[in-house]
Amino acid sequence: MKQGAIRLRAAREEDLPRLRALWRESFGSGQLFARLTETCFVPGQVQSSLVLLEDDVIRSMAFFLPTFWSDAQKGCAPAPCLVGLATDGARRHQKYASWLVETACDFMVEKGAGAVWTLLPDEGLELFFSMQGFWTLPRPKAGRWRAADLPGGASVRRAAPAEYDRVRERLLHGVNHAVAGPLVTAWQRELAEQKGGGMFLVRAGGEEGCALATADGGAVQVRELLCPAAQRPAALRALAEALGREECAAEAPLGMLRLMNRFAALERPEGYPGCGILL
């Protein structure tokens, strides 16, 4: 297939019908796209979105959430989270997405970003992002447990986003990590509640922790759980009981990170990406 004239730019308001069609082709439901554009989309800003056009037709797109990266030694800097990367089905495997991601990262360097990061549901796109300069971050081992087999003694209560952020940042002090910020944190809670779960503060063994979980299936799906390791089993049981499920499962998404500007390093970066948006 002959390639037409290629250019890249930030998305505009008038692009939204075409972007919605690309989203539905790649991800199905358009509900999350509608909320993404209502909440985080800023027309004409490359920190918000980027599109690739071929002969003036949008063939690939990427949206970014306004998040940050906190480095234990170097401080905090803007670090957009890449979401919604999609390419026209007729143009896949032609390097359009590669050009888009690489150009987006170049733009983010110019804008002073400390990193760009993304979360993947599985390893299917790990090679693609590694070829764009992203490093895979370590993640906790997945597991599934019957609540009755876990120790008791923990309690949970629903948390406001500001409370959750306060506890989360305290627990991650000294750890390189993604900082969601109030806008994305509030959206995380809303999406978790739509899926039968929520955002919680956990207390076990006199220690405070925090958790983000859903319950839209037969088990509680724990997307984030920050607490001392010894208290984790009791916290998992308390979450299952609070959400009326007999089982709980924990599986962190695959985080990938590209460091930039003063955060760039030659060695393999380490850090904790969190769970991003519940796509």
Disulfide bonds with the S-S distance in Angstrom:
none
